[in-house]
Amino acid sequence: MAIVQHIKVILLVSKRDWSKSDGYE
């Protein structure tokens, strides 16, 4: 089930990007 792990990674990266844009600016 590599697809599920891919989705998890994408979600984590998206969350990090959102946090960066929201918290660091």
Secondary structure by P-SEA (a helix, b strand, c coil): caaaaaaaaaaaaaaaaaaaacccc
